[in-house]
Amino acid sequence: MAYKFEMNRSKNTSFADRLSAAADAKKAQLERAARARSQAENPAAVERRTAREAVRAARDARIAERKATKLAIEAHQAAAVAAAQVAEAAAREAALKAEQEARDAEFAEQTAREAAVEAERQAARDARYAARKARKRKGR
């Protein structure tokens, strides 16, 4: 069994009826636009728009202030971190310099000790040599 569905068609099928329907639709659309324009130019609507603009401007100002504050805080923190890093680097540099100076002093001390030991050995060798020479002369 096949059902036949018919589209809901306008009863006005003549060309003139369609033209008048189109003209009526255009006229209704223009009337709606004119009504909307008059409502938009209404003093109360203008006042509401002005109030919304003021609220938006105040909100934008608050947002900008928060961003500026946040950037200032971040800059302050970055400066503090940089200062801490510089101080840490300076302390590390000073510690390395002190350590190097201590090593140099220890090296100089060790060199002096070795020189003293070498001088003692030399003196002992010279004394032995002199004693040997003296024994040789005495024994002649």
Protein Blocks (a to p, Z undefined) as FASTA:
>chain_A
ZZdddddddfblbfklmmmmmmmmmmmmmmmmmmmmmmmmpmklmmmmmmmmmmmmmmmm
mmmmmmmmmmmmmmmmmmmmmmmmmmmmmmmmmmmmmmmmmmmmmmmmmmmmmmmmmmmm
mmmmmmmmmmmmmmmmmmZZ
